[in-house]
Amino acid sequence: MTAPLAAEALDQIFGTARSNHRFQDRAVSDATIRTLYELAKLAPTGFNAQPARYVFIRSEAGKARLAPALSGSNREKTLAAPLNAIVAWDSRFFEHLPALLPGRDVSAFFVEEARIRSAGTFNAALQAAFLIVAARAVGLDAGPMTGFDAAALDRAFFPDGRLRSLLVLNLGYGDRRDIRERGPRLAFEDAVQIV
């Protein structure tokens, strides 16, 4: 059994971490982006399906494609972030299952569109959560948001319709001046049952 994380590491990932949309003028390296993916890909997903796909945007051209899909209140802070990630889900993720789940044929499970959408979005959301935790673990701040026009974003980045956007995540080394206090959380007694 491995030792639990040190209190400082847990605090960095959970305790003092906040959703942040203000960042230092400091680039996120290709090596850091690769590390983010290598950590996020370890998320548990049903049937090991791994439906999430990622587009990391830092170029002006990429941000110009992203901007029209953003809601007005999110546009400025998103374009100011050194790195944006679109987390999408692959509507044909199940085609990879023979390699990702060798020895099991679950093709009959992924025939109905509703089941494909449910499994794809749920499991990609798990992977998006791991991406946020990975970002915090490597010293980045993350600002997740859903304030965008998904159809417009998909037309700009996924015109063939196979990938479908789920989340936009602003990433970078946070500027923590004037960061908001954490919002209230439900008490243990209000959210948890032990039976």
MDTraj code that builds the backbone (N, CA, C; nanometers):
import mdtraj as md
import numpy as np

residues = "MET THR ALA PRO LEU ALA ALA GLU ALA LEU ASP GLN ILE PHE GLY THR ALA ARG SER ASN HIS ARG PHE GLN ASP ARG ALA VAL SER ASP ALA THR ILE ARG THR LEU TYR GLU LEU ALA LYS LEU ALA PRO THR GLY PHE ASN ALA GLN PRO ALA ARG TYR VAL PHE ILE ARG SER GLU ALA GLY LYS ALA ARG LEU ALA PRO ALA LEU SER GLY SER ASN ARG GLU LYS THR LEU ALA ALA PRO LEU ASN ALA ILE VAL ALA TRP ASP SER ARG PHE PHE GLU HIS LEU PRO ALA LEU LEU PRO GLY ARG ASP VAL SER ALA PHE PHE VAL GLU GLU ALA ARG ILE ARG SER ALA GLY THR PHE ASN ALA ALA LEU GLN ALA ALA PHE LEU ILE VAL ALA ALA ARG ALA VAL GLY LEU ASP ALA GLY PRO MET THR GLY PHE ASP ALA ALA ALA LEU ASP ARG ALA PHE PHE PRO ASP GLY ARG LEU ARG SER LEU LEU VAL LEU ASN LEU GLY TYR GLY ASP ARG ARG ASP ILE ARG GLU ARG GLY PRO ARG LEU ALA PHE GLU ASP ALA VAL GLN ILE VAL".split()
xyz = np.array([
    [0.0853, -0.1182, 0.0000],
    [0.0000, 0.0000, 0.0000],
    [0.0896, 0.1242, 0.0000],
    [0.0543, 0.2213, -0.0774],
    [0.1322, 0.3446, -0.0813],
    [0.0905, 0.4369, 0.0313],
    [0.1803, 0.5241, 0.0664],
    [0.1528, 0.6192, 0.1742],
    [0.0533, 0.7250, 0.1260],
    [-0.0296, 0.7752, 0.2160],
    [-0.1225, 0.8814, 0.1758],
    [-0.0455, 1.0078, 0.1374],
    [-0.1093, 1.0902, 0.0550],
    [-0.0468, 1.2164, 0.0168],
    [-0.0225, 1.3026, 0.1392],
    [0.0821, 1.3809, 0.1334],
    [0.1110, 1.4746, 0.2412],
    [-0.0001, 1.5782, 0.2485],
    [-0.0182, 1.6330, 0.3660],
    [-0.1230, 1.7330, 0.3879],
    [-0.1098, 1.8506, 0.2923],
    [0.0145, 1.8897, 0.2608],
    [0.0355, 2.0028, 0.1701],
    [-0.0168, 1.9712, 0.0299],
    [0.0062, 1.8484, -0.0162],
    [-0.0407, 1.8097, -0.1493],
    [-0.1929, 1.8055, -0.1538],
    [-0.2535, 1.7496, -0.0504],
    [-0.4004, 1.7456, -0.0444],
    [-0.4582, 1.8858, -0.0401],
    [-0.3917, 1.9742, 0.0330],
    [-0.4389, 2.1121, 0.0416],
    [-0.4297, 2.1808, -0.0943],
    [-0.3207, 2.1555, -0.1672],
    [-0.3040, 2.2151, -0.2999],
    [-0.4128, 2.1678, -0.3965],
    [-0.4474, 2.0399, -0.3894],
    [-0.5447, 1.9829, -0.4821],
    [-0.6878, 2.0151, -0.4413],
    [-0.7155, 2.0171, -0.3107],
    [-0.8530, 2.0337, -0.2648],
    [-0.8747, 2.1553, -0.1747],
    [-0.7932, 2.1694, -0.0724],
    [-0.8191, 2.2694, 0.0313],
    [-0.8138, 2.4131, -0.0148],
    [-0.7017, 2.4549, -0.0694],
    [-0.6868, 2.5955, -0.1102],
    [-0.7196, 2.6174, -0.2574],
    [-0.7454, 2.5103, -0.3294],
    [-0.7778, 2.5227, -0.4717],
    [-0.9132, 2.5917, -0.4884],
    [-0.9237, 2.6709, -0.5924],
    [-1.0478, 2.7382, -0.6275],
    [-1.0625, 2.7354, -0.7790],
    [-1.1853, 2.7441, -0.8247],
    [-1.2046, 2.7699, -0.9671],
    [-1.1535, 2.9104, -0.9916],
    [-1.0585, 2.9229, -1.0820],
    [-0.9938, 3.0511, -1.1038],
    [-0.9975, 3.0855, -1.2522],
    [-1.0228, 3.2111, -1.2810],
    [-1.0245, 3.2568, -1.4194],
    [-0.9299, 3.3751, -1.4403],
    [-0.8416, 3.3990, -1.3445],
    [-0.7387, 3.5030, -1.3600],
    [-0.6034, 3.4350, -1.3517],
    [-0.5206, 3.4623, -1.4531],
    [-0.3953, 3.3897, -1.4633],
    [-0.2785, 3.4836, -1.4844],
    [-0.1623, 3.4372, -1.4418],
    [-0.0380, 3.5083, -1.4687],
    [-0.0071, 3.5000, -1.6184],
    [0.0702, 3.5922, -1.6662],
    [0.1138, 3.5908, -1.8055],
    [0.2328, 3.4947, -1.8145],
    [0.2016, 3.3674, -1.8112],
    [0.3028, 3.2623, -1.8068],
    [0.2507, 3.1426, -1.8860],
    [0.3242, 3.1009, -1.9851],
    [0.2806, 2.9931, -2.0734],
    [0.2788, 2.8584, -2.0016],
    [0.1937, 2.7708, -2.0487],
    [0.1895, 2.6321, -2.0047],
    [0.2610, 2.5507, -2.1123],
    [0.3630, 2.4786, -2.0735],
    [0.4486, 2.4085, -2.1704],
    [0.3799, 2.2857, -2.2304],
    [0.4332, 2.2429, -2.3447],
    [0.3862, 2.1189, -2.4067],
    [0.4055, 2.0014, -2.3118],
    [0.5159, 2.0000, -2.2389],
    [0.5417, 1.8905, -2.1451],
    [0.4355, 1.8862, -2.0361],
    [0.3923, 2.0025, -1.9895],
    [0.2879, 2.0065, -1.8868],
    [0.1557, 1.9585, -1.9444],
    [0.1247, 1.9971, -2.0671],
    [0.0014, 1.9494, -2.1312],
    [0.0040, 1.7975, -2.1437],
    [0.1172, 1.7428, -2.1829],
    [0.1295, 1.5966, -2.1928],
    [0.1099, 1.5319, -2.0558],
    [0.1684, 1.5903, -1.9516],
    [0.1509, 1.5375, -1.8157],
    [0.0038, 1.5407, -1.7755],
    [-0.0663, 1.6496, -1.8077],
    [-0.2090, 1.6582, -1.7768],
    [-0.2846, 1.5413, -1.8392],
    [-0.2572, 1.5161, -1.9670],
    [-0.3264, 1.4055, -2.0323],
    [-0.2891, 1.2709, -1.9699],
    [-0.1600, 1.2499, -1.9441],
    [-0.1164, 1.1219, -1.8884],
    [-0.1822, 1.0939, -1.7531],
    [-0.2105, 1.1984, -1.6768],
    [-0.2812, 1.1809, -1.5489],
    [-0.4311, 1.1651, -1.5709],
    [-0.4896, 1.2498, -1.6546],
    [-0.6349, 1.2472, -1.6758],
    [-0.6811, 1.1168, -1.7386],
    [-0.5980, 1.0554, -1.8205],
    [-0.6397, 0.9319, -1.8870],
    [-0.6583, 0.8165, -1.7882],
    [-0.6121, 0.8338, -1.6664],
    [-0.6246, 0.7291, -1.5655],
    [-0.7597, 0.7303, -1.4948],
    [-0.8474, 0.8219, -1.5331],
    [-0.9809, 0.8286, -1.4722],
    [-1.0535, 0.6960, -1.4921],
    [-1.1299, 0.6537, -1.3912],
    [-1.2106, 0.5331, -1.4108],
    [-1.3290, 0.5656, -1.5019],
    [-1.3515, 0.4813, -1.6014],
    [-1.4657, 0.4984, -1.6903],
    [-1.5319, 0.3634, -1.7124],
    [-1.6626, 0.3651, -1.7318],
    [-1.7363, 0.2423, -1.7570],
    [-1.6813, 0.1698, -1.8780],
    [-1.6587, 0.0388, -1.8650],
    [-1.6020, -0.0449, -1.9708],
    [-1.4643, 0.0045, -2.0154],
    [-1.4002, 0.0883, -1.9348],
    [-1.2717, 0.1492, -1.9723],
    [-1.2845, 0.2236, -2.1058],
    [-1.3991, 0.2848, -2.1275],
    [-1.4346, 0.3412, -2.2581],
    [-1.3561, 0.4665, -2.2951],
    [-1.3166, 0.5462, -2.1993],
    [-1.2355, 0.6659, -2.2242],
    [-1.2884, 0.7506, -2.3396],
    [-1.4113, 0.8031, -2.3306],
    [-1.4688, 0.8779, -2.4425],
    [-1.4203, 1.0220, -2.4553],
    [-1.3520, 1.0756, -2.3571],
    [-1.3109, 1.2163, -2.3635],
    [-1.2031, 1.2378, -2.4682],
    [-1.2155, 1.3521, -2.5356],
    [-1.1136, 1.3984, -2.6291],
    [-1.0856, 1.5433, -2.5929],
    [-0.9637, 1.5878, -2.6136],
    [-0.9208, 1.7191, -2.5657],
    [-0.8620, 1.8019, -2.6786],
    [-0.8985, 1.9269, -2.6804],
    [-0.8337, 2.0241, -2.7690],
    [-0.7764, 2.1317, -2.6782],
    [-0.6439, 2.1442, -2.6756],
    [-0.5778, 2.2476, -2.5969],
    [-0.5499, 2.3661, -2.6879],
    [-0.5925, 2.4830, -2.6457],
    [-0.5844, 2.6025, -2.7297],
    [-0.4982, 2.7070, -2.6611],
    [-0.3956, 2.7523, -2.7325],
    [-0.3182, 2.8645, -2.6806],
    [-0.2818, 2.9638, -2.7905],
    [-0.2996, 2.9260, -2.9152],
    [-0.2658, 3.0164, -3.0261],
    [-0.3757, 3.1207, -3.0444],
    [-0.3387, 3.2328, -3.1035],
    [-0.4368, 3.3372, -3.1345],
    [-0.5403, 3.2848, -3.2337],
    [-0.4959, 3.2052, -3.3304],
    [-0.5885, 3.1500, -3.4292],
    [-0.6903, 3.0574, -3.3623],
    [-0.6446, 2.9754, -3.2698],
    [-0.7350, 2.8861, -3.1977],
    [-0.8334, 2.9634, -3.1122],
    [-0.7846, 3.0666, -3.0447],
    [-0.8725, 3.1489, -2.9611],
    [-0.9748, 3.2246, -3.0460],
    [-0.9358, 3.2641, -3.1672],
    [-1.0293, 3.3315, -3.2571],
    [-1.1427, 3.2374, -3.2974],
    [-1.1125, 3.1091, -3.3136],
    [-1.2179, 3.0101, -3.3431],
    [-1.3064, 2.9856, -3.2218],
    [-1.2480, 2.9921, -3.1030],
    [-1.3208, 2.9675, -2.9790],
    [-1.4137, 3.0833, -2.9421],
    [-1.3685, 3.2056, -2.9631],
    [-1.4376, 3.3253, -2.9134],
    [-1.5851, 3.3350, -2.9501],
    [-1.6261, 3.3125, -3.0747],
    [-1.7675, 3.3318, -3.1087],
    [-1.8636, 3.2397, -3.0326],
    [-1.8141, 3.1268, -2.9840],
    [-1.9004, 3.0327, -2.9133],
    [-1.9166, 3.0661, -2.7651],
    [-1.8359, 3.1577, -2.7140],
    [-1.8375, 3.1882, -2.5708],
    [-1.9481, 3.2875, -2.5378],
    [-2.0102, 3.2690, -2.4225],
    [-2.1088, 3.3671, -2.3779],
    [-2.0356, 3.4967, -2.3444],
    [-2.1063, 3.6072, -2.3531],
    [-2.0441, 3.7381, -2.3321],
    [-1.9713, 3.7502, -2.2005],
    [-2.0277, 3.6950, -2.0943],
    [-1.9661, 3.7079, -1.9623],
    [-1.8418, 3.6212, -1.9478],
    [-1.8255, 3.5238, -2.0329],
    [-1.7104, 3.4331, -2.0245],
    [-1.6014, 3.4636, -2.1265],
    [-1.6329, 3.5437, -2.2258],
    [-1.5404, 3.5631, -2.3382],
    [-1.4069, 3.6227, -2.2944],
    [-1.4102, 3.7346, -2.2247],
    [-1.2864, 3.8050, -2.1902],
    [-1.1938, 3.7194, -2.1043],
    [-1.2489, 3.6585, -1.9997],
    [-1.1633, 3.5798, -1.9103],
    [-1.1100, 3.4540, -1.9781],
    [-1.1880, 3.3974, -2.0693],
    [-1.1420, 3.2776, -2.1386],
    [-1.0297, 3.3104, -2.2356],
    [-1.0467, 3.4166, -2.3117],
    [-0.9439, 3.4530, -2.4087],
    [-0.8160, 3.5016, -2.3416],
    [-0.8279, 3.5505, -2.2166],
    [-0.7103, 3.5973, -2.1433],
    [-0.6305, 3.4823, -2.0813],
    [-0.6904, 3.3655, -2.0665],
    [-0.6203, 3.2508, -2.0076],
    [-0.5092, 3.2052, -2.1008],
    [-0.3951, 3.1650, -2.0461],
    [-0.2854, 3.1196, -2.1328],
    [-0.3174, 2.9907, -2.2075],
    [-0.4094, 2.9111, -2.1537],
    [-0.4422, 2.7831, -2.2149],
    [-0.5897, 2.7543, -2.1907],
    [-0.6581, 2.7136, -2.2952],
    [-0.7964, 2.6680, -2.2825],
    [-0.7995, 2.5231, -2.3274],
    [-0.8841, 2.4466, -2.2640],
    [-0.9039, 2.3078, -2.3054],
    [-1.0518, 2.2879, -2.3342],
    [-1.0792, 2.2358, -2.4506],
    [-1.2148, 2.1889, -2.4786],
    [-1.2144, 2.0408, -2.4452],
    [-1.3033, 2.0016, -2.3559],
    [-1.3227, 1.8596, -2.3288],
    [-1.4484, 1.8196, -2.4061],
    [-1.4316, 1.7260, -2.4963],
    [-1.5419, 1.6769, -2.5777],
    [-1.5557, 1.5267, -2.5548],
    [-1.6638, 1.4737, -2.6039],
    [-1.6776, 1.3282, -2.5985],
    [-1.6963, 1.2750, -2.7397],
    [-1.6370, 1.1607, -2.7640],
    [-1.6388, 1.0961, -2.8944],
    [-1.7657, 1.0118, -2.9051],
    [-1.8548, 1.0481, -2.9963],
    [-1.9818, 0.9762, -3.0106],
    [-1.9630, 0.8354, -3.0682],
    [-1.8415, 0.8019, -3.1088],
    [-1.8116, 0.6673, -3.1573],
    [-1.7044, 0.6019, -3.0690],
    [-1.7007, 0.6431, -2.9413],
    [-1.5983, 0.5925, -2.8487],
    [-1.5962, 0.4410, -2.8430],
    [-1.7103, 0.3791, -2.8600],
    [-1.7214, 0.2339, -2.8463],
    [-1.6429, 0.1590, -2.9534],
    [-1.6049, 0.2260, -3.0612],
    [-1.5236, 0.1607, -3.1638],
    [-1.3847, 0.1239, -3.1113],
    [-1.3415, 0.1892, -3.0042],
    [-1.2104, 0.1600, -2.9449],
    [-1.2167, 0.0493, -2.8395],
    [-1.3368, 0.0034, -2.8065],
    [-1.3502, -0.0933, -2.6970],
    [-1.2782, -0.2260, -2.7211],
    [-1.2689, -0.2782, -2.8431],
    [-1.1918, -0.4030, -2.8581],
    [-1.0473, -0.3896, -2.8082],
    [-0.9879, -0.2712, -2.8242],
    [-0.8507, -0.2510, -2.7758],
    [-0.8478, -0.2134, -2.6283],
    [-0.9502, -0.1393, -2.5820],
    [-0.9505, -0.0912, -2.4439],
    [-1.0093, -0.1918, -2.3451],
    [-1.0884, -0.2846, -2.3958],
    [-1.1512, -0.3859, -2.3113],
    [-1.1343, -0.5230, -2.3789],
    [-1.0098, -0.5656, -2.3940],
    [-0.9853, -0.6900, -2.4684],
    [-1.0511, -0.8096, -2.4004],
    [-1.1021, -0.8971, -2.4860],
    [-1.1609, -1.0197, -2.4334],
    [-1.3074, -1.0087, -2.3977],
    [-1.3643, -0.8896, -2.4083],
    [-1.5079, -0.8743, -2.3774],
    [-1.5762, -0.8061, -2.4948],
    [-1.6859, -0.8626, -2.5377],
    [-1.7641, -0.8023, -2.6448],
    [-1.8849, -0.7346, -2.5824],
    [-1.8808, -0.6014, -2.5776],
    [-1.9925, -0.5244, -2.5208],
    [-2.0612, -0.4415, -2.6292],
    [-2.0419, -0.4809, -2.7555],
    [-2.0969, -0.4028, -2.8661],
    [-2.2488, -0.3924, -2.8599],
    [-2.3159, -0.4938, -2.8079],
    [-2.4618, -0.4891, -2.7986],
    [-2.5099, -0.3809, -2.7023],
    [-2.4253, -0.3421, -2.6105],
    [-2.4609, -0.2387, -2.5135],
    [-2.4683, -0.1017, -2.5794],
    [-2.3931, -0.0796, -2.6857],
    [-2.3840, 0.0525, -2.7481],
    [-2.4491, 0.0541, -2.8860],
    [-2.5782, 0.0253, -2.8871],
    [-2.6572, 0.0290, -3.0098],
    [-2.7507, 0.1494, -3.0077],
    [-2.8116, 0.1759, -2.8943],
    [-2.9084, 0.2850, -2.8817],
    [-2.8377, 0.4185, -2.8614],
    [-2.8815, 0.5195, -2.9349],
    [-2.8217, 0.6534, -2.9255],
    [-2.8280, 0.7079, -2.7833],
    [-2.9384, 0.6879, -2.7132],
    [-2.9529, 0.7405, -2.5768],
    [-2.8493, 0.6793, -2.4835],
    [-2.8234, 0.5519, -2.4991],
    [-2.7248, 0.4837, -2.4142],
    [-2.5833, 0.5309, -2.4478],
    [-2.5562, 0.5509, -2.5775],
    [-2.4247, 0.6006, -2.6196],
    [-2.4017, 0.7397, -2.5615],
    [-2.5025, 0.8280, -2.5736],
    [-2.4898, 0.9646, -2.5213],
    [-2.4715, 0.9636, -2.3696],
    [-2.5500, 0.8849, -2.3003],
    [-2.5406, 0.8790, -2.1543],
    [-2.4024, 0.8315, -2.1098],
    [-2.3557, 0.7221, -2.1672],
    [-2.2236, 0.6683, -2.1299],
    [-2.1128, 0.7642, -2.1717],
    [-2.1245, 0.8217, -2.2899],
    [-2.0202, 0.9115, -2.3390],
    [-2.0074, 1.0371, -2.2555],
    [-2.1201, 1.1021, -2.2258],
    [-2.1124, 1.2269, -2.1497],
    [-2.0756, 1.2023, -2.0038],
    [-2.1306, 1.0995, -1.9437],
    [-2.0995, 1.0717, -1.8034],
    [-1.9514, 1.0394, -1.7852],
    [-1.9006, 0.9510, -1.8684],
    [-1.7616, 0.9095, -1.8529],
    [-1.6642, 1.0190, -1.8934],
    [-1.6987, 1.0996, -1.9937],
    [-1.6133, 1.2136, -2.0287],
    [-1.6120, 1.3155, -1.9155],
    [-1.7243, 1.3298, -1.8456],
    [-1.7276, 1.4204, -1.7299],
    [-1.6343, 1.3707, -1.6192],
    [-1.6289, 1.2399, -1.5984],
    [-1.5323, 1.1849, -1.5024],
    [-1.3899, 1.2195, -1.5447],
    [-1.3622, 1.2059, -1.6723],
    [-1.2284, 1.2374, -1.7216],
    [-1.1990, 1.3872, -1.7096],
    [-1.2995, 1.4712, -1.7302],
    [-1.2812, 1.6156, -1.7135],
    [-1.2481, 1.6484, -1.5684],
    [-1.3152, 1.5810, -1.4751],
    [-1.2859, 1.6031, -1.3332],
    [-1.1420, 1.5627, -1.3017],
    [-1.0969, 1.4520, -1.3572],
    [-0.9582, 1.4107, -1.3369],
    [-0.8625, 1.5130, -1.3962],
    [-0.8989, 1.5730, -1.5097],
    [-0.8142, 1.6753, -1.5704],
    [-0.7994, 1.7951, -1.4769],
    [-0.9060, 1.8336, -1.4107],
    [-0.9001, 1.9444, -1.3150],
    [-0.8101, 1.9077, -1.1976],
    [-0.8249, 1.7878, -1.1445],
    [-0.7400, 1.7434, -1.0333],
    [-0.5944, 1.7351, -1.0795],
    [-0.5714, 1.6858, -1.2001],
    [-0.4347, 1.6783, -1.2528],
    [-0.3743, 1.8175, -1.2644],
    [-0.4526, 1.9133, -1.3145],
    [-0.4025, 2.0508, -1.3266],
    [-0.3617, 2.1046, -1.1905],
    [-0.4445, 2.0851, -1.0910],
    [-0.4120, 2.1327, -0.9564],
    [-0.2879, 2.0624, -0.9020],
    [-0.2742, 1.9333, -0.9306],
    [-0.1610, 1.8566, -0.8792],
    [-0.0285, 1.9049, -0.9366],
    [-0.0288, 1.9554, -1.0603],
    [0.0961, 2.0020, -1.1212],
    [0.1161, 2.1527, -1.1033],
    [0.0329, 2.2154, -1.0212],
    [0.0533, 2.3564, -0.9878],
    [-0.0221, 2.4558, -1.0740],
    [-0.1154, 2.4087, -1.1554],
    [-0.1976, 2.4993, -1.2354],
    [-0.3284, 2.5282, -1.1640],
    [-0.3914, 2.6366, -1.2018],
    [-0.5280, 2.6638, -1.1610],
    [-0.6180, 2.6319, -1.2780],
    [-0.7420, 2.5992, -1.2476],
    [-0.8390, 2.5633, -1.3503],
    [-0.9683, 2.6390, -1.3262],
    [-1.0281, 2.6817, -1.4357],
    [-1.1571, 2.7492, -1.4298],
    [-1.2524, 2.6824, -1.5271],
    [-1.3277, 2.5816, -1.4803],
    [-1.4210, 2.5135, -1.5698],
    [-1.5448, 2.5984, -1.5958],
    [-1.6022, 2.5825, -1.7154],
    [-1.7251, 2.6556, -1.7458],
    [-1.8038, 2.5867, -1.8550],
    [-1.9331, 2.6079, -1.8465],
    [-2.0241, 2.5564, -1.9484],
    [-2.0969, 2.6704, -2.0182],
    [-2.0541, 2.7936, -1.9961],
    [-2.1178, 2.9104, -2.0568],
    [-2.0703, 2.9324, -2.1988],
    [-2.1131, 2.8440, -2.2881],
    [-2.0769, 2.8555, -2.4291],
    [-2.1870, 2.7909, -2.5116],
    [-2.1889, 2.8242, -2.6381],
    [-2.2838, 2.7670, -2.7327],
    [-2.2202, 2.6396, -2.7881],
    [-2.2660, 2.5247, -2.7386],
    [-2.2045, 2.3972, -2.7760],
    [-2.2135, 2.3716, -2.9258],
    [-2.3264, 2.4053, -2.9872],
    [-2.3403, 2.3816, -3.1315],
    [-2.2399, 2.4653, -3.2098],
    [-2.2213, 2.5910, -3.1699],
    [-2.1247, 2.6775, -3.2382],
    [-1.9823, 2.6276, -3.2161],
    [-1.9524, 2.5848, -3.0941],
    [-1.8184, 2.5327, -3.0650],
    [-1.7918, 2.4063, -3.1471],
    [-1.8918, 2.3197, -3.1546],
    [-1.8759, 2.1970, -3.2325],
    [-1.8568, 2.2264, -3.3812],
    [-1.9292, 2.3257, -3.4334],
    [-1.9102, 2.3621, -3.5746],
    [-1.7680, 2.4130, -3.6000],
    [-1.7147, 2.4878, -3.5032],
    [-1.5810, 2.5458, -3.5198],
    [-1.4693, 2.4430, -3.5057],
    [-1.4858, 2.3477, -3.4165],
    [-1.3766, 2.2547, -3.3872],
    [-1.4032, 2.1096, -3.4290],
    [-1.5302, 2.0714, -3.4386],
    [-1.5644, 1.9322, -3.4685],
    [-1.6708, 1.9252, -3.5781],
    [-1.6423, 1.9803, -3.6954],
    [-1.7461, 1.9935, -3.7978],
    [-1.8002, 1.8610, -3.8510],
    [-1.7275, 1.7509, -3.8330],
    [-1.7803, 1.6240, -3.8843],
    [-1.8855, 1.5640, -3.7910],
    [-1.9047, 1.6223, -3.6722],
    [-2.0098, 1.5786, -3.5814],
    [-1.9748, 1.4619, -3.4917],
    [-1.8594, 1.4046, -3.5083],
    [-1.8230, 1.2891, -3.4255],
    [-1.7963, 1.3295, -3.2809],
    [-1.7196, 1.4380, -3.2610],
    [-1.6905, 1.4856, -3.1262],
    [-1.7923, 1.5919, -3.0885],
    [-1.8281, 1.5944, -2.9605],
    [-1.9277, 1.6886, -2.9118],
    [-1.8771, 1.7517, -2.7823],
    [-1.8775, 1.8818, -2.7799],
    [-1.8179, 1.9534, -2.6665],
    [-1.8999, 1.9334, -2.5392],
    [-1.8272, 1.9280, -2.4291],
    [-1.8862, 1.9071, -2.2976],
    [-1.8528, 2.0219, -2.2033],
    [-1.7300, 2.0722, -2.2117],
    [-1.6793, 2.1669, -2.1128],
    [-1.5645, 2.2462, -2.1729],
    [-1.5538, 2.3722, -2.1328],
    [-1.4344, 2.4512, -2.1626],
    [-1.3649, 2.4756, -2.0301],
    [-1.2358, 2.4557, -2.0292],
    [-1.1574, 2.4680, -1.9068],
    [-1.0455, 2.5681, -1.9310],
    [-1.0449, 2.6753, -1.8525],
    [-0.9357, 2.7727, -1.8588],
    [-0.8259, 2.7244, -1.7650],
    [-0.7032, 2.7237, -1.8152],
    [-0.5910, 2.6698, -1.7395],
    [-0.4736, 2.7662, -1.7401],
    [-0.3988, 2.7648, -1.6319],
    [-0.2777, 2.8446, -1.6239],
    [-0.2306, 2.8552, -1.4809],
    [-0.1266, 2.9347, -1.4646],
    [-0.0733, 2.9613, -1.3310],
    [-0.1536, 3.0783, -1.2765],
    [-0.2318, 3.0511, -1.1750],
    [-0.3315, 3.1460, -1.1292],
    [-0.2768, 3.2739, -1.0700],
    [-0.3479, 3.3802, -1.0960],
    [-0.3293, 3.5076, -1.0263],
    [-0.4315, 3.5048, -0.9139],
    [-0.3842, 3.4880, -0.7923],
    [-0.4745, 3.4647, -0.6804],
    [-0.5096, 3.5911, -0.6027],
    [-0.4675, 3.7073, -0.6555],
    [-0.5105, 3.8316, -0.5920],
    [-0.6607, 3.8444, -0.6090],
    [-0.7270, 3.8819, -0.5047],
    [-0.8717, 3.9047, -0.5074],
    [-0.9530, 3.7816, -0.5463],
    [-0.8970, 3.6623, -0.5247],
    [-0.9743, 3.5425, -0.5558],
    [-1.0877, 3.5285, -0.4553],
    [-1.2005, 3.4856, -0.5021],
    [-1.3184, 3.4712, -0.4157],
    [-1.2989, 3.3610, -0.3134],
    [-1.3634, 3.3804, -0.2012],
    [-1.3661, 3.2730, -0.1018],
    [-1.4487, 3.1577, -0.1586],
    [-1.4222, 3.0401, -0.1102],
    [-1.4987, 2.9240, -0.1545],
    [-1.6450, 2.9421, -0.1141],
    [-1.7346, 2.9074, -0.2019],
    [-1.8777, 2.9105, -0.1715],
    [-1.9120, 2.8053, -0.0674],
    [-2.0257, 2.8208, -0.0036],
    [-2.0666, 2.7240, 0.0991],
    [-2.0778, 2.5831, 0.0423],
    [-2.0512, 2.4863, 0.1249],
    [-2.0662, 2.3454, 0.0902],
    [-2.1628, 2.2820, 0.1907],
    [-2.2336, 2.1811, 0.1454],
    [-2.3238, 2.1108, 0.2357],
    [-2.2441, 2.0424, 0.3460],
    [-2.3016, 2.0387, 0.4641],
    [-2.2405, 1.9679, 0.5762],
    [-2.2479, 1.8170, 0.5520],
    [-2.1583, 1.7458, 0.6134],
    [-2.1548, 1.5993, 0.6031],
    [-2.2935, 1.5414, 0.6290],
    [-2.3583, 1.5899, 0.7358],
    [-2.4887, 1.5358, 0.7758],
    [-2.5964, 1.5624, 0.6712],
    [-2.5792, 1.6635, 0.5917],
    [-2.6789, 1.6975, 0.4891],
    [-2.6588, 1.6220, 0.3583],
    [-2.5428, 1.5633, 0.3383],
    [-2.5121, 1.5023, 0.2094],
    [-2.4762, 1.3549, 0.2152],
    [-2.4514, 1.3017, 0.3353],
    [-2.3947, 1.1667, 0.3454],
    [-2.4811, 1.0782, 0.4340],
    [-2.4968, 0.9543, 0.3907],
    [-2.5576, 0.8508, 0.4738],
    [-2.4577, 0.7360, 0.4836],
    [-2.4469, 0.6775, 0.5984],
    [-2.3687, 0.5555, 0.6161],
    [-2.4673, 0.4494, 0.6631],
    [-2.4827, 0.3462, 0.5852],
    [-2.5822, 0.2436, 0.6210],
    [-2.5167, 0.1086, 0.6401],
])
top = md.Topology()
chain = top.add_chain()
for i, resn in enumerate(residues, 1):
    res = top.add_residue(resn, chain, resSeq=i)
    for name in ("N", "CA", "C"):
        top.add_atom(name, md.element.get_by_symbol(name[0]), res)
traj = md.Trajectory(xyz[None], top)
